[in-house]
């Protein structure tokens, strides 16, 4: 089984 | 013949603090799909918009010479916020790159 690296999406910050 | 191969070149953009807000939104940071912060919004009337050189889609590599590599989203956002808040400088230097 292929192992995929999945990273979470980022939050967005208003500066 | 053929189209030129775009080479991503990092450029320094100086944003003068001439408005009450910086006026950018960023996403990304270490341990996310976008490992370096990317500009997703530029608000009209903010210092970033007034400067005219920051663009949506640019990735921020450094802030006043501080590398954002390896920093999580909140840390990167904090560094940018502090750079805007400090009265030691009337500007922020962003090292940005337009991803090819």
Backbone of each chain as nested JSON, in Angstrom:
{
  "chains": [
    {"id": "A", "residues": [
      {"number": 1, "name": "UNK", "atoms": {"N": [0.854, -1.195, 0.0], "CA": [0.0, 0.0, 0.0], "C": [0.888, 1.244, 0.0]}},
      {"number": 2, "name": "UNK", "atoms": {"N": [0.563, 2.126, -0.905], "CA": [1.37, 3.34, -1.009], "C": [1.062, 4.273, 0.153]}},
      {"number": 3, "name": "UNK", "atoms": {"N": [2.127, 4.749, 0.742], "CA": [1.939, 5.671, 1.854], "C": [2.104, 7.105, 1.34]}},
      {"number": 4, "name": "UNK", "atoms": {"N": [1.085, 7.88, 1.51], "CA": [1.151, 9.27, 1.049], "C": [1.343, 10.202, 2.235]}},
      {"number": 5, "name": "UNK", "atoms": {"N": [2.148, 11.181, 1.988], "CA": [2.357, 12.196, 3.016], "C": [1.304, 13.292, 2.815]}},
      {"number": 6, "name": "UNK", "atoms": {"N": [0.383, 13.362, 3.734], "CA": [-0.619, 14.418, 3.617], "C": [-0.459, 15.395, 4.763]}},
      {"number": 7, "name": "UNK", "atoms": {"N": [-0.265, 16.605, 4.412], "CA": [-0.107, 17.643, 5.41], "C": [-1.406, 18.438, 5.506]}},
      {"number": 8, "name": "UNK", "atoms": {"N": [-1.698, 18.908, 6.674], "CA": [-2.948, 19.647, 6.842], "C": [-2.884, 21.011, 6.15]}},
      {"number": 9, "name": "UNK", "atoms": {"N": [-4.035, 21.53, 5.764], "CA": [-4.045, 22.887, 5.244], "C": [-3.727, 23.862, 6.37]}},
      {"number": 10, "name": "UNK", "atoms": {"N": [-3.331, 25.017, 5.995], "CA": [-2.967, 26.007, 7.006], "C": [-4.158, 26.893, 7.318]}},
      {"number": 11, "name": "UNK", "atoms": {"N": [-4.137, 27.445, 8.504], "CA": [-5.085, 28.515, 8.796], "C": [-4.628, 29.786, 8.086]}},
      {"number": 12, "name": "UNK", "atoms": {"N": [-5.502, 30.76, 8.057], "CA": [-5.187, 32.043, 7.412], "C": [-5.243, 33.117, 8.487]}},
      {"number": 13, "name": "UNK", "atoms": {"N": [-4.254, 33.97, 8.489], "CA": [-4.223, 35.068, 9.454], "C": [-4.18, 36.393, 8.713]}},
      {"number": 14, "name": "UNK", "atoms": {"N": [-5.039, 37.289, 9.148], "CA": [-5.057, 38.644, 8.595], "C": [-4.164, 39.536, 9.446]}},
      {"number": 15, "name": "UNK", "atoms": {"N": [-3.262, 40.197, 8.788], "CA": [-2.289, 41.033, 9.505], "C": [-2.43, 42.495, 9.12]}}
    ]},
    {"id": "B", "residues": [
      {"number": 1, "name": "UNK", "atoms": {"N": [14.381, 29.242, -29.858], "CA": [12.932, 29.48, -29.826], "C": [12.298, 28.847, -28.579]}},
      {"number": 2, "name": "UNK", "atoms": {"N": [11.043, 29.088, -28.409], "CA": [10.356, 28.581, -27.225], "C": [10.245, 29.638, -26.157]}},
      {"number": 3, "name": "UNK", "atoms": {"N": [9.406, 29.361, -25.201], "CA": [9.209, 30.362, -24.156], "C": [10.317, 30.267, -23.12]}},
      {"number": 4, "name": "UNK", "atoms": {"N": [10.652, 31.406, -22.534], "CA": [11.706, 31.392, -21.509], "C": [11.241, 30.611, -20.285]}},
      {"number": 5, "name": "UNK", "atoms": {"N": [12.177, 29.898, -19.693], "CA": [11.864, 29.15, -18.476], "C": [11.859, 30.128, -17.304]}},
      {"number": 6, "name": "UNK", "atoms": {"N": [10.733, 30.247, -16.619], "CA": [10.705, 31.204, -15.514], "C": [11.533, 30.7, -14.331]}},
      {"number": 7, "name": "UNK", "atoms": {"N": [12.449, 31.508, -13.924], "CA": [13.271, 31.188, -12.76], "C": [12.765, 32.038, -11.597]}},
      {"number": 8, "name": "UNK", "atoms": {"N": [12.328, 31.384, -10.541], "CA": [11.842, 32.165, -9.406], "C": [12.975, 32.963, -8.77]}},
      {"number": 9, "name": "UNK", "atoms": {"N": [12.818, 34.254, -8.765], "CA": [13.843, 35.118, -8.202], "C": [13.29, 35.799, -6.962]}},
      {"number": 10, "name": "UNK", "atoms": {"N": [14.047, 35.705, -5.902], "CA": [13.623, 36.363, -4.669], "C": [13.924, 37.853, -4.771]}},
      {"number": 11, "name": "UNK", "atoms": {"N": [12.978, 38.659, -4.371], "CA": [13.185, 40.103, -4.384], "C": [12.791, 40.687, -3.031]}},
      {"number": 12, "name": "UNK", "atoms": {"N": [13.475, 41.745, -2.671], "CA": [13.139, 42.439, -1.437], "C": [12.12, 43.525, -1.759]}},
      {"number": 13, "name": "UNK", "atoms": {"N": [11.024, 43.504, -1.031], "CA": [10.006, 44.541, -1.17], "C": [9.933, 45.298, 0.144]}},
      {"number": 14, "name": "UNK", "atoms": {"N": [10.125, 46.592, 0.061], "CA": [10.043, 47.424, 1.265], "C": [8.645, 48.012, 1.399]}},
      {"number": 15, "name": "UNK", "atoms": {"N": [8.003, 47.721, 2.517], "CA": [6.669, 48.255, 2.783], "C": [6.811, 49.318, 3.867]}},
      {"number": 16, "name": "UNK", "atoms": {"N": [6.501, 50.553, 3.503], "CA": [6.543, 51.646, 4.469], "C": [5.241, 51.62, 5.27]}},
      {"number": 17, "name": "UNK", "atoms": {"N": [5.386, 51.834, 6.573], "CA": [4.203, 51.787, 7.447], "C": [3.458, 53.119, 7.368]}},
      {"number": 18, "name": "UNK", "atoms": {"N": [2.709, 53.274, 6.309], "CA": [2.021, 54.546, 6.101], "C": [0.511, 54.427, 6.291]}},
      {"number": 19, "name": "UNK", "atoms": {"N": [0.063, 53.305, 6.84], "CA": [-1.358, 53.123, 7.155], "C": [-1.454, 52.429, 8.507]}},
      {"number": 20, "name": "UNK", "atoms": {"N": [-2.663, 52.411, 9.056], "CA": [-2.834, 51.816, 10.391], "C": [-2.703, 50.307, 10.393]}},
      {"number": 21, "name": "UNK", "atoms": {"N": [-2.908, 49.7, 9.232], "CA": [-2.792, 48.251, 9.151], "C": [-1.796, 47.886, 8.067]}},
      {"number": 22, "name": "UNK", "atoms": {"N": [-1.243, 46.674, 8.193], "CA": [-0.397, 46.163, 7.127], "C": [-1.284, 45.721, 5.964]}},
      {"number": 23, "name": "UNK", "atoms": {"N": [-2.345, 45.003, 6.292], "CA": [-3.332, 44.678, 5.28], "C": [-2.979, 43.524, 4.36]}},
      {"number": 24, "name": "UNK", "atoms": {"N": [-2.391, 42.473, 4.936], "CA": [-2.222, 41.25, 4.153], "C": [-2.785, 40.083, 4.953]}},
      {"number": 25, "name": "UNK", "atoms": {"N": [-3.231, 39.067, 4.238], "CA": [-3.569, 37.803, 4.877], "C": [-2.601, 36.765, 4.353]}},
      {"number": 26, "name": "UNK", "atoms": {"N": [-2.132, 35.927, 5.272], "CA": [-1.183, 34.875, 4.882], "C": [-1.731, 33.511, 5.259]}},
      {"number": 27, "name": "UNK", "atoms": {"N": [-1.336, 32.531, 4.483], "CA": [-1.611, 31.149, 4.856], "C": [-0.307, 30.376, 4.763]}},
      {"number": 28, "name": "UNK", "atoms": {"N": [-0.222, 29.315, 5.528], "CA": [0.934, 28.441, 5.432], "C": [1.904, 28.614, 6.577]}},
      {"number": 29, "name": "UNK", "atoms": {"N": [2.861, 27.717, 6.608], "CA": [3.832, 27.661, 7.674], "C": [4.319, 26.226, 7.78]}},
      {"number": 30, "name": "UNK", "atoms": {"N": [5.336, 26.024, 8.571], "CA": [5.905, 24.683, 8.713], "C": [4.824, 23.685, 9.12]}},
      {"number": 31, "name": "UNK", "atoms": {"N": [4.963, 22.467, 8.615], "CA": [4.033, 21.365, 8.903], "C": [2.639, 21.569, 8.321]}},
      {"number": 32, "name": "UNK", "atoms": {"N": [2.554, 22.362, 7.262], "CA": [1.305, 22.462, 6.505], "C": [1.635, 22.214, 5.035]}},
      {"number": 33, "name": "UNK", "atoms": {"N": [0.582, 22.173, 4.221], "CA": [0.792, 21.945, 2.779], "C": [1.577, 23.066, 2.131]}},
      {"number": 34, "name": "UNK", "atoms": {"N": [1.537, 24.216, 2.759], "CA": [2.245, 25.393, 2.233], "C": [3.307, 25.742, 3.263]}},
      {"number": 35, "name": "UNK", "atoms": {"N": [4.528, 25.202, 3.099], "CA": [5.518, 25.276, 4.185], "C": [6.053, 26.672, 4.483]}},
      {"number": 36, "name": "UNK", "atoms": {"N": [5.914, 27.577, 3.539], "CA": [6.291, 28.968, 3.808], "C": [5.048, 29.833, 3.594]}},
      {"number": 37, "name": "UNK", "atoms": {"N": [4.908, 30.902, 4.366], "CA": [3.693, 31.706, 4.269], "C": [3.503, 32.314, 2.87]}},
      {"number": 38, "name": "UNK", "atoms": {"N": [2.287, 32.235, 2.4], "CA": [1.935, 32.761, 1.086], "C": [0.906, 33.862, 1.295]}},
      {"number": 39, "name": "UNK", "atoms": {"N": [1.033, 34.92, 0.52], "CA": [0.073, 36.021, 0.616], "C": [-1.206, 35.618, -0.119]}},
      {"number": 40, "name": "UNK", "atoms": {"N": [-2.343, 35.646, 0.602], "CA": [-3.608, 35.261, -0.028], "C": [-4.532, 36.451, -0.261]}},
      {"number": 41, "name": "UNK", "atoms": {"N": [-4.314, 37.527, 0.462], "CA": [-5.15, 38.725, 0.298], "C": [-4.299, 39.957, 0.538]}},
      {"number": 42, "name": "UNK", "atoms": {"N": [-4.579, 40.994, -0.219], "CA": [-3.996, 42.308, 0.067], "C": [-5.16, 43.298, 0.135]}},
      {"number": 43, "name": "UNK", "atoms": {"N": [-5.298, 43.92, 1.292], "CA": [-6.442, 44.804, 1.501], "C": [-6.14, 46.219, 1.044]}},
      {"number": 44, "name": "UNK", "atoms": {"N": [-7.114, 46.789, 0.341], "CA": [-6.96, 48.181, -0.09], "C": [-6.861, 49.092, 1.126]}},
      {"number": 45, "name": "UNK", "atoms": {"N": [-5.996, 50.066, 1.032], "CA": [-5.852, 51.027, 2.115], "C": [-4.824, 50.623, 3.157]}},
      {"number": 46, "name": "UNK", "atoms": {"N": [-4.327, 49.408, 3.086], "CA": [-3.289, 48.985, 4.013], "C": [-1.917, 49.376, 3.487]}},
      {"number": 47, "name": "UNK", "atoms": {"N": [-0.92, 49.315, 4.359], "CA": [0.447, 49.679, 3.964], "C": [0.944, 48.814, 2.81]}},
      {"number": 48, "name": "UNK", "atoms": {"N": [0.602, 47.527, 2.844], "CA": [1.081, 46.615, 1.799], "C": [0.509, 47.011, 0.433]}},
      {"number": 49, "name": "UNK", "atoms": {"N": [-0.772, 47.368, 0.43], "CA": [-1.413, 47.782, -0.829], "C": [-0.813, 49.093, -1.318]}},
      {"number": 50, "name": "UNK", "atoms": {"N": [-0.598, 50.005, -0.392], "CA": [-0.029, 51.311, -0.77], "C": [1.353, 51.164, -1.401]}},
      {"number": 51, "name": "UNK", "atoms": {"N": [2.099, 50.19, -0.935], "CA": [3.462, 49.99, -1.441], "C": [3.449, 49.566, -2.909]}},
      {"number": 52, "name": "UNK", "atoms": {"N": [2.417, 48.824, -3.295], "CA": [2.222, 48.517, -4.705], "C": [3.065, 47.39, -5.27]}},
      {"number": 53, "name": "UNK", "atoms": {"N": [3.902, 46.787, -4.46], "CA": [4.804, 45.754, -4.996], "C": [4.532, 44.358, -4.468]}},
      {"number": 54, "name": "UNK", "atoms": {"N": [3.778, 44.277, -3.377], "CA": [3.416, 42.939, -2.891], "C": [2.224, 42.453, -3.695]}},
      {"number": 55, "name": "UNK", "atoms": {"N": [2.213, 41.138, -3.975], "CA": [1.143, 40.567, -4.789], "C": [0.636, 39.29, -4.156]}},
      {"number": 56, "name": "UNK", "atoms": {"N": [-0.644, 39.047, -4.381], "CA": [-1.237, 37.778, -3.956], "C": [-0.505, 36.636, -4.658]}},
      {"number": 57, "name": "UNK", "atoms": {"N": [-0.177, 35.605, -3.908], "CA": [0.518, 34.451, -4.468], "C": [1.996, 34.425, -4.126]}},
      {"number": 58, "name": "UNK", "atoms": {"N": [2.538, 35.583, -3.78], "CA": [3.955, 35.605, -3.408], "C": [4.166, 34.866, -2.096]}},
      {"number": 59, "name": "UNK", "atoms": {"N": [5.307, 34.215, -2.012], "CA": [5.688, 33.483, -0.807], "C": [6.724, 34.321, -0.061]}},
      {"number": 60, "name": "UNK", "atoms": {"N": [6.534, 34.45, 1.23], "CA": [7.44, 35.27, 2.043], "C": [8.546, 34.392, 2.614]}},
      {"number": 61, "name": "UNK", "atoms": {"N": [9.767, 34.715, 2.234], "CA": [10.927, 33.953, 2.713], "C": [11.51, 34.553, 3.991]}},
      {"number": 62, "name": "UNK", "atoms": {"N": [11.585, 35.879, 4.017], "CA": [12.2, 36.571, 5.16], "C": [11.434, 37.85, 5.471]}},
      {"number": 63, "name": "UNK", "atoms": {"N": [11.503, 38.247, 6.743], "CA": [10.935, 39.505, 7.202], "C": [12.03, 40.251, 7.954]}},
      {"number": 64, "name": "UNK", "atoms": {"N": [12.447, 41.376, 7.428], "CA": [13.559, 42.131, 8.015], "C": [14.775, 41.233, 8.261]}},
      {"number": 65, "name": "UNK", "atoms": {"N": [15.041, 40.35, 7.327], "CA": [16.204, 39.479, 7.43], "C": [15.995, 38.233, 8.276]}},
      {"number": 66, "name": "UNK", "atoms": {"N": [14.805, 38.102, 8.887], "CA": [14.504, 36.915, 9.692], "C": [13.869, 35.867, 8.788]}},
      {"number": 67, "name": "UNK", "atoms": {"N": [14.488, 34.705, 8.712], "CA": [13.969, 33.637, 7.856], "C": [12.703, 33.037, 8.452]}},
      {"number": 68, "name": "UNK", "atoms": {"N": [11.731, 32.768, 7.599], "CA": [10.484, 32.147, 8.052], "C": [10.506, 30.632, 7.845]}},
      {"number": 69, "name": "UNK", "atoms": {"N": [11.603, 30.14, 7.298], "CA": [11.722, 28.705, 7.046], "C": [11.659, 27.931, 8.364]}},
      {"number": 70, "name": "UNK", "atoms": {"N": [10.857, 26.883, 8.398], "CA": [10.758, 26.047, 9.586], "C": [9.864, 26.608, 10.673]}},
      {"number": 71, "name": "UNK", "atoms": {"N": [9.274, 27.757, 10.426], "CA": [8.414, 28.355, 11.456], "C": [6.955, 28.019, 11.172]}},
      {"number": 72, "name": "UNK", "atoms": {"N": [6.246, 27.683, 12.218], "CA": [4.847, 27.354, 12.052], "C": [4.051, 28.637, 11.828]}},
      {"number": 73, "name": "UNK", "atoms": {"N": [2.831, 28.421, 11.356], "CA": [2.006, 29.56, 10.922], "C": [1.938, 30.677, 11.963]}},
      {"number": 74, "name": "UNK", "atoms": {"N": [1.641, 30.295, 13.199], "CA": [1.454, 31.322, 14.238], "C": [2.741, 32.104, 14.481]}},
      {"number": 75, "name": "UNK", "atoms": {"N": [3.89, 31.407, 14.449], "CA": [5.176, 32.083, 14.646], "C": [5.449, 33.062, 13.518]}},
      {"number": 76, "name": "UNK", "atoms": {"N": [5.204, 32.612, 12.295], "CA": [5.438, 33.483, 11.139], "C": [4.534, 34.714, 11.214]}},
      {"number": 77, "name": "UNK", "atoms": {"N": [3.267, 34.486, 11.564], "CA": [2.325, 35.606, 11.67], "C": [2.766, 36.56, 12.781]}},
      {"number": 78, "name": "UNK", "atoms": {"N": [3.276, 36.006, 13.864], "CA": [3.716, 36.832, 14.983], "C": [4.91, 37.712, 14.566]}},
      {"number": 79, "name": "UNK", "atoms": {"N": [5.844, 37.115, 13.84], "CA": [7.032, 37.861, 13.388], "C": [6.618, 39.038, 12.505]}},
      {"number": 80, "name": "UNK", "atoms": {"N": [5.67, 38.785, 11.608], "CA": [5.213, 39.858, 10.718], "C": [4.477, 40.932, 11.525]}},
      {"number": 81, "name": "UNK", "atoms": {"N": [3.625, 40.488, 12.454], "CA": [2.878, 41.447, 13.27], "C": [3.827, 42.317, 14.099]}},
      {"number": 82, "name": "UNK", "atoms": {"N": [4.845, 41.705, 14.675], "CA": [5.816, 42.462, 15.468], "C": [6.607, 43.439, 14.609]}},
      {"number": 83, "name": "UNK", "atoms": {"N": [6.939, 43.008, 13.411], "CA": [7.678, 43.887, 12.504], "C": [6.85, 45.123, 12.17]}},
      {"number": 84, "name": "UNK", "atoms": {"N": [5.532, 44.924, 12.105], "CA": [4.671, 46.075, 11.808], "C": [4.504, 46.966, 13.034]}},
      {"number": 85, "name": "UNK", "atoms": {"N": [4.457, 46.339, 14.208], "CA": [4.193, 47.085, 15.441], "C": [5.382, 47.923, 15.905]}},
      {"number": 86, "name": "UNK", "atoms": {"N": [6.581, 47.398, 15.732], "CA": [7.732, 48.052, 16.337], "C": [7.92, 49.471, 15.786]}},
      {"number": 87, "name": "UNK", "atoms": {"N": [8.265, 50.358, 16.689], "CA": [8.482, 51.748, 16.278], "C": [9.943, 52.005, 15.917]}},
      {"number": 88, "name": "UNK", "atoms": {"N": [10.752, 50.952, 16.014], "CA": [12.172, 51.102, 15.68], "C": [12.388, 51.363, 14.192]}},
      {"number": 89, "name": "UNK", "atoms": {"N": [11.458, 50.871, 13.382], "CA": [11.592, 51.03, 11.93], "C": [10.289, 51.547, 11.361]}},
      {"number": 90, "name": "UNK", "atoms": {"N": [10.391, 52.387, 10.324], "CA": [9.18, 52.889, 9.675], "C": [8.811, 52.049, 8.458]}},
      {"number": 91, "name": "UNK", "atoms": {"N": [9.451, 50.896, 8.327], "CA": [9.198, 50.05, 7.162], "C": [9.438, 48.581, 7.53]}},
      {"number": 92, "name": "UNK", "atoms": {"N": [8.968, 47.697, 6.657], "CA": [9.287, 46.267, 6.763], "C": [9.867, 45.829, 5.427]}},
      {"number": 93, "name": "UNK", "atoms": {"N": [10.973, 45.098, 5.477], "CA": [11.535, 44.518, 4.254], "C": [11.107, 43.058, 4.154]}},
      {"number": 94, "name": "UNK", "atoms": {"N": [10.35, 42.759, 3.107], "CA": [9.928, 41.384, 2.845], "C": [10.796, 40.817, 1.73]}},
      {"number": 95, "name": "UNK", "atoms": {"N": [11.357, 39.647, 1.962], "CA": [11.994, 38.91, 0.867], "C": [10.944, 37.934, 0.343]}},
      {"number": 96, "name": "UNK", "atoms": {"N": [10.523, 38.161, -0.897], "CA": [9.424, 37.36, -1.451], "C": [9.864, 36.691, -2.744]}},
      {"number": 97, "name": "UNK", "atoms": {"N": [9.156, 35.636, -3.067], "CA": [9.419, 34.939, -4.311], "C": [8.079, 34.597, -4.939]}},
      {"number": 98, "name": "UNK", "atoms": {"N": [8.039, 34.709, -6.258], "CA": [6.829, 34.329, -6.972], "C": [7.021, 32.906, -7.463]}},
      {"number": 99, "name": "UNK", "atoms": {"N": [6.274, 31.955, -6.901], "CA": [6.514, 30.569, -7.272], "C": [6.253, 30.341, -8.761]}},
      {"number": 100, "name": "UNK", "atoms": {"N": [7.178, 29.655, -9.415], "CA": [7.022, 29.352, -10.827], "C": [5.919, 28.325, -10.995]}}
    ]}
  ]
}
